[in-house]
Amino acid sequence: MDYNKKEILAYLKEILAISSPSGYTKNIMDYLIHELETLNISYFTTIKGAIIATVKGENDEYERTFSAHADTLGAMVKSIKPNGALALTLIGNYMMSCVEGENCTVETLDGKSYSGTIQTIKPSVHISGDEARELKRIPENMEIILDEKVFSNSDVEELGINVGDYICIDTRTTITEKGFIKSRYLDDKASVSILLYVLKYITQNHLKLAYTTNFYISNYEEVGHGASSCIPQKTKEFIAVDMGAPGFSQNSSEYSVCICAKDTSGPYDYELRKNLIQTCREYHIPYKTDIYPHYSSDASAILRAGWDVKTALLGPGIFASHAYERTHIDSILATIDLIINYIMK
C-alpha cells in the first residue's frame, strides 16, 4: 500500500514536541482529541485521561483493540537545595548517564516554565578531576541547574517552583535525509503517530474493517498501569503497539516491524502472534520476532488487571531504548502496513 511519509513524520514531529511525562499528559491528549475530531473519529476519554477511539467493523461482537501510550519518561522536583539547585526523582526507569548534560524545562503548577540543565553534583573535571569521572550516576548525584539567577532555596521558591513540579527533558528530535529518526521518547510516540496515521488512512480511504476496532491511547504506561482499566468490553484481541528493542543479542531491527513472543510478563498469545506473522508473510511485510528480558507493555497491564483477552505486542524497532533513541522510517512503515492489513482480515 502507498503511505504518505510526510504525513506520518508530521504527526510524529508534532507529538514529540509536546512534553508528556506520566501524569503530565493533558496537552498531548488534547492534541490527539483535536486530531480525532478533525478526522471525525468517534472516541471517549476515561476518568484518568486515556483516549479510546472506535471504528466500526462488519463484526461488532468480536472487537480488536490496539494500544499505544502517549506518556513518557521524565522527572519531578524532589527538593530545592540550599544553593538553588533542584534535586530530582525519576518518572519511569532510565539510566542517569543518558540524561547527563541534557537541557530540560521545569513546569510549575501555575503554568510557568523555566529552562535548566541536568548535571552531576561534580560536573567539572577542572574542579573535581577523577572524582567527577568516577562519580556514580544515580539520582542522588544529579541535579537541575536553573537558567535563573538563584542563589538559595528561597530564590527558587519566589519563582514559583516547588516540590512536585514536573521536569521535561528535551527530545533533541532529528530526522535525517536517509530516513533515520533520532529523538527521546520514540517510545512510544512513534507508535502513537502510527495509530493516528492508521486512523487517518482508514478515514481517507474508506476502508471496511473486518471487526470493530478500538484505538486505546494510554497515559500511564511508563509507570505500569496505563491500559489496566476501561478497555472496551467486547475486546477479544488486545494488541499493544510499542517499541521493539534492537541491540546486543537481540533479533529486532530498526528496519522492520518487531513482534514480541515473550517479555518479563511472560509469553504473549501464541495464536494471535501466529496470525500477525502470517499477515506479514502474506503481504511481504519485513518483520522480526524477538524476546525482551526487561520489558512489559500495556498488554501486560491488562492481563495483570484480570482481563480475559488474547494479547500481542508489536511495533517499530527503537534502538537505545529509554535513552537517546533511534529508529528508521522503514520500521514505522512496516508497522503501519501490518496493522492496516491485519484489521482488514
Summary of the structure (lengths in Angstrom):
residues: 345
radius of gyration: 20.9
end to end distance: 15.0
largest distance: 68.9
contacts: 1235
relative contact order: 0.19
helix: 30%
strand: 32%
